[in-house]
Amino acid sequence: MEVTQYPYSLKFSIASLGLMVILILLLLSNVLAAHSLVSWVVFGVFMGFSTFMLVILISSRLIPAIKGNIALQLDDEGISDYIRNVSINWGDIKELSLVRGRSAAMVRIGLKFESDYGDVVTITLRWVKGNDDDIYDAIAAYYENYPEAVNEA
C-alpha cells in the first residue's frame, strides 16, 4: 500500500484559539464590571496562564496546521503519530478500536507488550484533518493488509 498522510486540522486549531479568546473576553468583562482589585489579580493570574497556553497552542498546533505538516502517517511499517511523536509497527498491534468522545474520536491501539507508552496507546483525532470514521477505516485497512506481521506473535 502507498503511504497515507493526514495533516493537522487548521479548523480545530482556529476554533480552539477562538474559544480561548472568548473566555478571556468574558472574564475581562466581569473584571471591568466588578471594580475590584481582587478581580484584577484573578484576571492577571488567568492571563498569565492563558498566555502560556496560547503560545503552546500556536506553536504546536496552529503553525504546523498552517504549514500543512503531517499529523498522522500510515505506511508499510506502521502508524506514526507526529503530534505525540509515537510510532507503532503493525506487528506490535494486538487490537484496534475507535472510541468516540464528546468533541472528537480517538483510536485506541492495544499493544502486544508493555512499551514506553504503556500497553495501550491512544491517538486523538481532534487535531487530525479528516473524517474520524474515514481515518479509522484507513488505519484498520492497513492493519488488515499485514496479517503476516500481525500473526507473528
C-alpha positions in Angstrom: 0.0 0.0 0.0 1.1 3.5 -0.6 1.8 6.0 2.3 -1.3 7.8 3.6 -0.8 11.1 5.4 -3.2 13.3 7.3 -2.3 16.9 8.0 -3.0 18.9 11.2 -6.6 20.3 11.4 -6.5 24.1 10.8 -10.2 24.3 11.5 -9.9 22.8 15.0 -6.8 24.9 15.8 -8.5 28.1 14.9 -11.7 27.1 16.8 -9.5 26.4 19.9 -7.9 29.8 19.7 -11.3 31.4 19.2 -12.7 29.7 22.3 -9.7 30.8 24.4 -10.2 34.5 23.2 -13.9 34.3 24.1 -13.2 33.1 27.6 -10.6 35.8 28.1 -13.1 38.5 26.9 -15.8 37.1 29.2 -13.5 37.2 32.2 -12.4 40.7 31.3 -16.0 41.9 31.1 -16.7 40.6 34.6 -13.5 42.2 35.9 -14.4 45.6 34.4 -17.9 45.3 35.9 -16.7 44.3 39.4 -14.4 47.4 40.0 -12.4 45.3 42.5 -8.6 44.9 43.0 -9.1 41.2 43.7 -10.8 40.6 40.4 -7.8 42.2 38.6 -5.4 39.9 40.5 -7.5 36.9 39.4 -7.6 38.2 35.8 -3.8 38.7 35.9 -3.2 35.2 37.0 -5.6 33.9 34.4 -4.0 36.0 31.7 -0.6 34.6 32.6 -1.9 31.0 32.3 -3.8 31.9 29.1 -0.8 33.5 27.5 1.3 30.4 28.2 -1.5 28.2 26.8 -1.9 30.4 23.7 1.9 30.2 23.0 1.8 26.4 23.3 -1.3 26.1 21.1 0.0 28.4 18.4 3.5 26.9 18.3 2.5 23.2 18.5 -0.9 23.2 16.6 -1.7 26.3 14.6 1.7 26.9 13.0 2.0 23.2 11.9 -1.6 23.3 10.6 -0.8 26.5 8.5 2.3 24.9 7.2 0.4 21.7 6.2 2.6 19.5 8.4 1.7 15.8 8.7 -0.1 14.8 11.9 -0.7 11.1 11.2 1.0 8.8 8.7 0.2 5.2 7.7 2.8 3.2 5.8 4.0 -0.3 5.3 5.9 -0.3 8.6 3.2 1.1 10.9 1.4 4.1 12.1 3.2 7.4 13.1 1.5 10.0 15.3 3.6 13.1 14.8 1.5 15.1 17.3 2.8 13.0 20.2 5.9 11.6 18.4 4.7 8.0 18.7 5.4 5.3 16.1 3.9 1.8 16.2 4.8 -1.1 14.0 1.8 -3.1 12.6 3.3 -6.3 14.0 3.2 -4.8 17.6 -0.5 -4.2 17.5 -2.9 -6.6 19.2 -6.2 -4.8 18.6 -7.6 -1.5 17.2 -10.8 0.3 18.3 -12.4 3.7 17.7 -13.6 5.4 20.8 -16.0 8.3 20.3 -15.8 11.3 22.7 -17.8 14.4 23.0 -15.7 16.6 20.7 -13.5 14.1 18.9 -12.9 10.4 18.4 -9.7 8.5 19.5 -8.1 5.4 18.0 -7.2 3.1 20.8 -4.3 0.7 20.0 -3.7 -2.3 22.2 -0.1 -3.5 22.0 1.3 -7.0 22.4 3.7 -5.8 25.1 4.3 -3.0 27.6 6.1 -0.1 25.8 7.3 3.3 26.9 3.8 4.5 26.3 2.1 1.6 28.1 0.3 -1.4 26.6 -2.5 0.8 25.2 -1.7 3.8 23.0 -4.5 6.3 22.3 -4.3 8.6 19.3 -6.8 11.5 19.4 -8.1 12.5 16.1 -9.1 16.0 17.3 -6.0 17.6 15.7 -6.0 15.5 12.6 -7.8 16.8 9.5 -10.4 14.5 8.1 -13.4 12.4 9.0 -12.8 10.3 12.1 -14.5 7.3 10.6 -12.6 7.5 7.4 -9.3 7.8 9.3 -10.1 4.8 11.4 -11.2 2.8 8.4 -7.9 3.6 6.7 -5.9 2.5 9.8 -8.0 -0.7 10.0 -7.4 -1.4 6.3 -3.6 -1.0 6.7 -3.7 -3.3 9.8 -5.7 -6.0 8.0 -3.4 -5.9 4.9 -0.5 -7.0 7.0 -1.6 -10.3 8.5 1.8 -11.8 8.3 3.1 -9.1 10.6 0.1 -9.3 12.9 0.3 -13.1 13.3 4.0 -13.4 14.1 3.4 -13.4 17.9 
